């Protein structure tokens, strides 16, 4: 039976917490240095879901092996149609294509919810897998902040990538066409 991408439910949060804890403790994709507990992860899930934003899991026959969500990018009203994506895969399932299942499903759900821009804030410019995944699904690099995080005894960059959704894509294509003709 193939992996199913579905909306997260409360009973998924224990697995989500364990997946994220591994990345906090062993990776540079997150700049957190202490893994949040079950209560904090449940609060984060409620906040995202309560805003009507997508939080998805990769379910392999009842076993949550990855998750992705789109959280509000910034709290100021002008950012209301822009989200920041996050994707985390269980350590033993990394490199098996789960990101390629989760990211397009997340983009579709964000677009269906009326979102127009997705920002990927990628911890560590050496996170080649995440950068390649986002590039594969239409993200372009929008910026690089050098040496802004310090974790595991080294300075880390943050890579910003961006992708337009829905009407924003059409608007950008129109502007590009006008510029090229101009």
Protein Blocks (a to p, Z undefined) as FASTA:
>chain_A
ZZddddddfklmmmmmmmmmmmmmmmckbccfbdcdfklmmmmmmmmmmnopacddddee
hiafbdcddddfblcfklmmcccddddddfklgonlpmmmmmmmmmmmmmmnopabdcdd
dehjklmmlmmmmmmnopacfbdcehkbceehiacddddddddehjlmmmmmmmmmmmmm
ZZ
